[in-house]
């Protein structure tokens, strides 16, 4: 870049410091492009983290505490950094970001001569549709939360300078003319470990919750062992609310190895040890039409997948011949599919190779990053 590089800030008060999309993909892409970049997120300390400049926000408790304490702290950081472009990754930050952008036009919150700070809202999920996946909401609170979600989406749609959506379904919620889709495809550069599958090993990498069928996966392994004695499950990720004891009990039973939260750049090595990668989800509206990032990661790692048999997933992925689908409401149905896969290591290898070949043809974040970089350049280049 010629002259002083534009200052770009990505902000999240919700996601963990090594979130795959926020930290490992988008932040890395912007930092590598030569911008004066800062990732403002919950972290242990300020400084370079694997090449990404991080400004640490203090860790707080639940969502309410993050909203009460995290946003004032984030505002103070923005007052110090004074970015030309602010990209937010949490819907609750939308009002604060738009207020910041409005006030920045008067100069007090901007660096000399830079003009108004531009705002991008990064929509990771369908916020309105996601309301139906929250088990803690009841018939009285759910309509209120859905209304609040619609208001936030509307504010972002009308007030943000650009929208980055993770899928076409998420993008369809917006009419903003600068809405782009940046898929959560894998960074191919991270997937350099040769496959070394351990017989019977199933892997799931991601947050652990009942919506992501944690107990179901454990039940499947328990029954599967009657047919495939070496069957076992390796989990990475955080147990979400109420799931810690479930994981601990499965570990004690000898069905599960839990590796805890693993940095995104270390996940490919874990996946490479799997014979099969799992993605089972509850058939909730926001899930059945989602774009499952995990399937692409398994494909990049040359690991065949076994996934919920959702029609949209079958339509998207069946043609790659990179895995199989199973009824994730039936333990016996999933056991049957997985047993057939584990008993056919040569077939698993063929599916793994087919998946990697599909990824190599363009299902990579290297290609997606250019979409984000083009939008960033367009916005920071405006007066």
TILOTOR-29203 format. One record per residue (C-alpha): residue number from 1; x, y, z. Coordinates in nm, 3 decimals, always signed. Example, Ala and Ser with C-alpha at 12.3 -4.5 7.8 and 13.67 -1.06 7.14 Angstrom:
REC_1_+1.230_-0.450_+0.780
REC_2_+1.367_-0.106_+0.714
% end
This chain:
REC_1_+0.000_+0.000_+0.000
REC_2_+0.115_+0.353_-0.078
REC_3_+0.137_+0.602_+0.210
REC_4_+0.003_+0.534_+0.556
REC_5_-0.199_+0.215_+0.564
REC_6_-0.568_+0.263_+0.656
REC_7_-0.648_+0.154_+1.010
REC_8_-0.893_-0.137_+1.026
REC_9_-1.036_-0.283_+1.347
REC_10_-1.228_-0.606_+1.387
REC_11_-1.423_-0.615_+1.714
REC_12_-1.592_-0.889_+1.913
REC_13_-1.695_-0.895_+2.277
REC_14_-1.846_-1.245_+2.249
REC_15_-1.615_-1.473_+2.051
REC_16_-1.309_-1.635_+2.200
REC_17_-0.969_-1.500_+2.104
REC_18_-0.894_-1.785_+1.862
REC_19_-1.233_-1.807_+1.695
REC_20_-1.180_-1.975_+1.360
REC_21_-1.368_-1.724_+1.146
REC_22_-1.277_-1.408_+1.336
REC_23_-0.915_-1.477_+1.426
REC_24_-0.779_-1.747_+1.201
REC_25_-0.952_-1.642_+0.880
REC_26_-1.074_-1.285_+0.849
REC_27_-0.831_-1.111_+1.087
REC_28_-0.536_-1.297_+0.937
REC_29_-0.646_-1.206_+0.583
REC_30_-0.674_-0.833_+0.662
REC_31_-0.347_-0.825_+0.860
REC_32_-0.160_-1.007_+0.582
REC_33_-0.293_-0.757_+0.327
REC_34_-0.088_-0.478_+0.489
REC_35_-0.354_-0.274_+0.665
REC_36_-0.287_-0.107_+1.000
REC_37_-0.494_-0.380_+1.159
REC_38_-0.606_-0.454_+1.515
REC_39_-0.825_-0.738_+1.642
REC_40_-1.010_-0.623_+1.956
REC_41_-1.133_-0.936_+2.134
REC_42_-1.125_-1.124_+2.465
REC_43_-0.765_-1.238_+2.512
REC_44_-0.498_-1.282_+2.775
REC_45_-0.284_-0.987_+2.667
REC_46_-0.214_-0.728_+2.399
REC_47_+0.039_-0.802_+2.127
REC_48_+0.103_-1.021_+1.826
REC_49_-0.075_-1.355_+1.842
REC_50_+0.052_-1.583_+1.565
REC_51_+0.114_-1.275_+1.352
REC_52_-0.222_-1.108_+1.424
REC_53_-0.211_-0.778_+1.625
REC_54_-0.451_-0.824_+1.919
REC_55_-0.590_-0.568_+2.164
REC_56_-0.718_-0.764_+2.463
REC_57_-1.057_-0.706_+2.619
REC_58_-1.105_-0.833_+2.972
REC_59_-1.285_-1.162_+2.997
REC_60_-1.630_-1.137_+3.159
REC_61_-1.906_-1.382_+3.246
REC_62_-2.229_-1.437_+3.055
REC_63_-2.381_-1.239_+2.771
REC_64_-2.543_-0.981_+2.999
REC_65_-2.210_-0.904_+3.167
REC_66_-2.041_-0.881_+2.828
REC_67_-2.301_-0.629_+2.716
REC_68_-2.270_-0.422_+3.036
REC_69_-1.893_-0.432_+3.077
REC_70_-1.759_-0.530_+2.736
REC_71_-1.909_-0.250_+2.530
REC_72_-1.784_+0.042_+2.743
REC_73_-1.437_-0.113_+2.739
REC_74_-1.460_-0.163_+2.362
REC_75_-1.564_+0.202_+2.321
REC_76_-1.257_+0.314_+2.514
REC_77_-1.034_+0.102_+2.291
REC_78_-1.194_+0.246_+1.978
REC_79_-1.143_+0.598_+2.116
REC_80_-0.773_+0.518_+2.136
REC_81_-0.738_+0.342_+1.802
REC_82_-0.973_+0.564_+1.597
REC_83_-1.014_+0.325_+1.301
REC_84_-1.117_+0.419_+0.950
REC_85_-1.308_+0.093_+0.920
REC_86_-1.473_-0.103_+1.201
REC_87_-1.595_-0.458_+1.140
REC_88_-1.810_-0.604_+1.418
REC_89_-1.881_-0.972_+1.472
REC_90_-2.159_-0.963_+1.734
REC_91_-2.518_-0.845_+1.678
REC_92_-2.536_-0.672_+2.016
REC_93_-2.256_-0.440_+1.897
REC_94_-2.466_-0.304_+1.609
REC_95_-2.617_-0.003_+1.796
REC_96_-2.283_+0.092_+1.953
REC_97_-2.098_+0.066_+1.621
REC_98_-2.352_+0.281_+1.438
REC_99_-2.341_+0.545_+1.712
REC_100_-1.961_+0.539_+1.691
REC_101_-1.975_+0.586_+1.314
REC_102_-2.218_+0.877_+1.346
REC_103_-2.010_+1.058_+1.608
REC_104_-1.685_+0.996_+1.420
REC_105_-1.797_+1.227_+1.141
REC_106_-1.754_+1.523_+1.376
REC_107_-1.381_+1.459_+1.412
REC_108_-1.351_+1.404_+1.785
REC_109_-1.349_+1.026_+1.745
REC_110_-1.148_+1.013_+1.424
REC_111_-0.792_+1.079_+1.322
REC_112_-0.732_+1.403_+1.142
REC_113_-0.856_+1.399_+0.785
REC_114_-0.992_+1.044_+0.778
REC_115_-1.363_+1.134_+0.778
REC_116_-1.638_+0.914_+0.913
REC_117_-1.550_+0.565_+1.031
REC_118_-1.712_+0.303_+0.808
REC_119_-1.887_+0.001_+0.962
REC_120_-1.919_-0.358_+0.841
REC_121_-2.147_-0.604_+1.018
REC_122_-2.023_-0.961_+0.989
REC_123_-2.334_-1.181_+1.006
REC_124_-2.211_-1.525_+1.106
REC_125_-2.560_-1.674_+1.134
REC_126_-2.923_-1.606_+1.057
REC_127_-2.992_-1.409_+1.375
REC_128_-3.371_-1.421_+1.342
REC_129_-3.383_-1.789_+1.250
REC_130_-3.137_-1.868_+1.528
REC_131_-3.394_-1.764_+1.792
REC_132_-3.571_-2.097_+1.740
REC_133_-3.255_-2.289_+1.839
REC_134_-3.229_-2.134_+2.188
REC_135_-3.358_-2.384_+2.447
REC_136_-3.357_-2.125_+2.727
REC_137_-3.631_-1.922_+2.552
REC_138_-3.995_-2.000_+2.626
REC_139_-4.321_-1.917_+2.448
REC_140_-4.333_-1.575_+2.619
REC_141_-3.971_-1.464_+2.570
REC_142_-3.914_-1.614_+2.226
REC_143_-4.136_-1.365_+2.036
REC_144_-3.970_-1.075_+2.221
REC_145_-3.621_-1.197_+2.135
REC_146_-3.723_-1.259_+1.774
REC_147_-3.853_-0.900_+1.755
REC_148_-3.526_-0.768_+1.900
REC_149_-3.331_-0.976_+1.646
REC_150_-3.533_-0.828_+1.359
REC_151_-3.467_-0.477_+1.490
REC_152_-3.091_-0.540_+1.510
REC_153_-3.080_-0.691_+1.161
REC_154_-3.278_-0.394_+1.030
REC_155_-3.042_-0.146_+1.195
REC_156_-2.741_-0.316_+1.040
REC_157_-2.910_-0.342_+0.702
REC_158_-2.991_+0.029_+0.688
REC_159_-2.704_+0.176_+0.887
REC_160_-2.392_-0.029_+0.811
REC_161_-2.172_+0.055_+0.514
REC_162_-2.139_-0.313_+0.427
REC_163_-2.257_-0.659_+0.530
REC_164_-2.042_-0.970_+0.528
REC_165_-2.255_-1.285_+0.547
REC_166_-2.130_-1.638_+0.608
REC_167_-2.384_-1.800_+0.374
REC_168_-2.632_-1.710_+0.102
REC_169_-2.915_-1.789_+0.345
REC_170_-2.781_-1.534_+0.594
REC_171_-2.725_-1.280_+0.314
REC_172_-3.089_-1.313_+0.205
REC_173_-3.194_-1.132_+0.524
REC_174_-3.029_-0.812_+0.400
REC_175_-3.106_-0.558_+0.129
REC_176_-2.791_-0.350_+0.184
REC_177_-2.633_-0.301_-0.162
REC_178_-2.290_-0.384_-0.022
REC_179_-2.380_-0.731_+0.103
REC_180_-2.120_-0.995_+0.019
REC_181_-2.089_-1.362_+0.109
REC_182_-1.764_-1.485_+0.262
REC_183_-1.798_-1.858_+0.316
REC_184_-1.628_-2.032_+0.607
REC_185_-1.422_-2.254_+0.381
REC_186_-1.094_-2.383_+0.526
REC_187_-0.759_-2.208_+0.489
REC_188_-0.594_-2.466_+0.269
REC_189_-0.251_-2.355_+0.391
REC_190_-0.340_-2.497_+0.735
REC_191_-0.416_-2.843_+0.599
REC_192_-0.072_-2.979_+0.522
REC_193_-0.073_-3.285_+0.754
REC_194_-0.094_-3.616_+0.571
REC_195_-0.385_-3.837_+0.681
REC_196_-0.290_-4.103_+0.936
REC_197_-0.625_-4.252_+1.039
REC_198_-0.641_-4.448_+1.363
REC_199_-0.870_-4.750_+1.331
REC_200_-1.211_-4.681_+1.479
REC_201_-1.143_-4.316_+1.557
REC_202_-1.431_-4.073_+1.513
REC_203_-1.365_-3.701_+1.555
REC_204_-1.584_-3.400_+1.618
REC_205_-1.420_-3.056_+1.633
REC_206_-1.631_-2.769_+1.762
REC_207_-1.839_-2.641_+2.051
REC_208_-2.002_-2.923_+2.246
REC_209_-2.375_-2.888_+2.305
REC_210_-2.692_-3.093_+2.285
REC_211_-2.797_-2.895_+1.976
REC_212_-2.481_-3.037_+1.820
REC_213_-2.592_-3.382_+1.936
REC_214_-2.329_-3.439_+2.204
REC_215_-2.521_-3.710_+2.392
REC_216_-2.631_-3.863_+2.063
REC_217_-2.270_-3.902_+1.946
REC_218_-2.177_-4.066_+2.277
REC_219_-2.475_-4.304_+2.256
REC_220_-2.378_-4.395_+1.900
REC_221_-2.022_-4.483_+2.003
REC_222_-2.149_-4.693_+2.294
REC_223_-2.368_-4.903_+2.063
REC_224_-2.117_-4.901_+1.777
REC_225_-1.859_-5.074_+1.996
REC_226_-2.071_-5.388_+1.995
REC_227_-1.988_-5.419_+1.626
REC_228_-1.658_-5.226_+1.601
REC_229_-1.477_-5.274_+1.935
REC_230_-1.210_-5.013_+1.852
REC_231_-1.466_-4.738_+1.797
REC_232_-1.397_-4.428_+2.006
REC_233_-1.469_-4.057_+1.983
REC_234_-1.221_-3.768_+2.003
REC_235_-1.375_-3.431_+2.087
REC_236_-1.219_-3.086_+2.066
REC_237_-1.394_-2.771_+2.181
REC_238_-1.568_-2.617_+2.477
REC_239_-1.852_-2.793_+2.658
REC_240_-2.133_-2.537_+2.657
REC_241_-2.382_-2.486_+2.936
REC_242_-2.464_-2.811_+3.116
REC_243_-2.249_-3.031_+2.889
REC_244_-1.933_-3.051_+3.100
REC_245_-2.062_-3.341_+3.316
REC_246_-2.179_-3.527_+3.004
REC_247_-1.829_-3.511_+2.857
REC_248_-1.664_-3.606_+3.187
REC_249_-1.890_-3.911_+3.225
REC_250_-1.814_-4.028_+2.870
REC_251_-1.440_-3.986_+2.930
REC_252_-1.468_-4.187_+3.252
REC_253_-1.656_-4.459_+3.063
REC_254_-1.370_-4.481_+2.813
REC_255_-1.581_-4.382_+2.512
REC_256_-1.436_-4.033_+2.461
REC_257_-1.105_-3.848_+2.458
REC_258_-1.160_-3.477_+2.516
REC_259_-0.874_-3.254_+2.401
REC_260_-1.034_-2.929_+2.516
REC_261_-1.024_-2.608_+2.316
REC_262_-0.771_-2.652_+2.035
REC_263_-0.628_-2.359_+1.835
REC_264_-0.763_-2.353_+1.476
REC_265_-0.416_-2.408_+1.331
REC_266_-0.381_-2.729_+1.538
REC_267_-0.719_-2.873_+1.441
REC_268_-0.599_-3.017_+1.105
REC_269_-0.350_-3.243_+1.285
REC_270_-0.630_-3.375_+1.507
REC_271_-0.855_-3.434_+1.206
REC_272_-0.578_-3.617_+1.021
REC_273_-0.589_-3.891_+1.286
REC_274_-0.958_-3.965_+1.228
REC_275_-1.110_-4.244_+1.027
REC_276_-1.439_-4.052_+1.010
REC_277_-1.543_-3.695_+1.102
REC_278_-1.888_-3.636_+1.252
REC_279_-2.136_-3.351_+1.206
REC_280_-2.472_-3.430_+1.365
REC_281_-2.713_-3.145_+1.440
REC_282_-3.068_-3.118_+1.565
REC_283_-3.310_-3.057_+1.275
REC_284_-3.373_-2.695_+1.375
REC_285_-3.468_-2.436_+1.109
REC_286_-3.137_-2.252_+1.139
REC_287_-2.937_-2.575_+1.101
REC_288_-3.108_-2.772_+0.825
REC_289_-3.018_-2.506_+0.565
REC_290_-2.682_-2.404_+0.711
REC_291_-2.342_-2.438_+0.544
REC_292_-2.157_-2.680_+0.775
REC_293_-1.799_-2.556_+0.800
REC_294_-1.690_-2.881_+0.963
REC_295_-1.767_-3.082_+0.650
REC_296_-1.532_-2.866_+0.444
REC_297_-1.263_-2.901_+0.711
REC_298_-1.294_-3.280_+0.707
REC_299_-1.271_-3.275_+0.329
REC_300_-0.960_-3.055_+0.342
REC_301_-0.804_-3.300_+0.590
REC_302_-0.886_-3.595_+0.359
REC_303_-1.120_-3.738_+0.621
REC_304_-1.460_-3.877_+0.513
REC_305_-1.759_-3.731_+0.693
REC_306_-2.074_-3.876_+0.841
REC_307_-2.338_-3.604_+0.864
REC_308_-2.705_-3.548_+0.944
REC_309_-2.923_-3.644_+0.652
REC_310_-3.069_-3.299_+0.585
REC_311_-3.199_-3.252_+0.228
REC_312_-3.003_-2.926_+0.181
REC_313_-2.680_-3.090_+0.297
REC_314_-2.735_-3.388_+0.070
REC_315_-2.794_-3.151_-0.222
REC_316_-2.477_-2.953_-0.145
REC_317_-2.239_-3.237_-0.061
REC_318_-2.354_-3.568_-0.211
REC_319_-2.192_-3.490_-0.545
REC_320_-1.848_-3.469_-0.387
REC_321_-1.861_-3.838_-0.284
REC_322_-1.668_-3.735_+0.026
REC_323_-1.882_-3.893_+0.298
REC_324_-2.216_-4.037_+0.394
REC_325_-2.537_-3.919_+0.557
REC_326_-2.727_-4.073_+0.845
REC_327_-3.050_-4.012_+1.033
REC_328_-2.925_-3.819_+1.336
REC_329_-3.250_-3.887_+1.519
REC_330_-3.185_-4.263_+1.521
REC_331_-2.890_-4.416_+1.707
REC_332_-2.929_-4.745_+1.522
REC_333_-2.935_-4.578_+1.180
REC_334_-2.619_-4.380_+1.256
REC_335_-2.449_-4.691_+1.397
REC_336_-2.525_-4.885_+1.079
REC_337_-2.374_-4.618_+0.852
REC_338_-2.067_-4.569_+1.071
REC_339_-2.003_-4.941_+1.107
REC_340_-2.004_-4.980_+0.730
REC_341_-1.757_-4.693_+0.699
REC_342_-1.520_-4.810_+0.972
REC_343_-1.519_-5.163_+0.833
REC_344_-1.410_-5.031_+0.493
REC_345_-1.085_-4.833_+0.541
REC_346_-1.012_-4.837_+0.167
REC_347_-1.351_-4.681_+0.101
REC_348_-1.283_-4.418_+0.366
REC_349_-0.954_-4.334_+0.196
REC_350_-1.128_-4.294_-0.141
REC_351_-1.390_-4.061_+0.009
REC_352_-1.120_-3.862_+0.187
REC_353_-0.925_-3.817_-0.136
REC_354_-1.241_-3.714_-0.323
REC_355_-1.317_-3.452_-0.058
REC_356_-0.969_-3.300_-0.078
REC_357_-0.991_-3.290_-0.457
REC_358_-1.317_-3.093_-0.431
REC_359_-1.162_-2.847_-0.186
REC_360_-0.859_-2.803_-0.412
REC_361_-1.094_-2.694_-0.690
REC_362_-1.182_-2.373_-0.505
REC_363_-1.357_-2.444_-0.173
REC_364_-1.089_-2.254_+0.019
REC_365_-1.072_-1.941_+0.232
REC_366_-0.781_-1.825_+0.018
REC_367_-1.044_-1.760_-0.252
REC_368_-1.303_-1.620_-0.009
REC_369_-1.055_-1.378_+0.148
REC_370_-1.041_-1.176_-0.173
REC_371_-1.413_-1.095_-0.140
REC_372_-1.349_-0.951_+0.207
REC_373_-1.040_-0.763_+0.091
REC_374_-1.229_-0.609_-0.203
REC_375_-1.505_-0.479_+0.026
REC_376_-1.250_-0.347_+0.276
REC_377_-1.055_-0.165_+0.004
REC_378_-1.374_-0.018_-0.137
REC_379_-1.483_+0.126_+0.198
REC_380_-1.150_+0.264_+0.319
REC_381_-1.097_+0.424_-0.021
REC_382_-1.409_+0.638_+0.010
REC_383_-1.387_+0.999_+0.136
% end
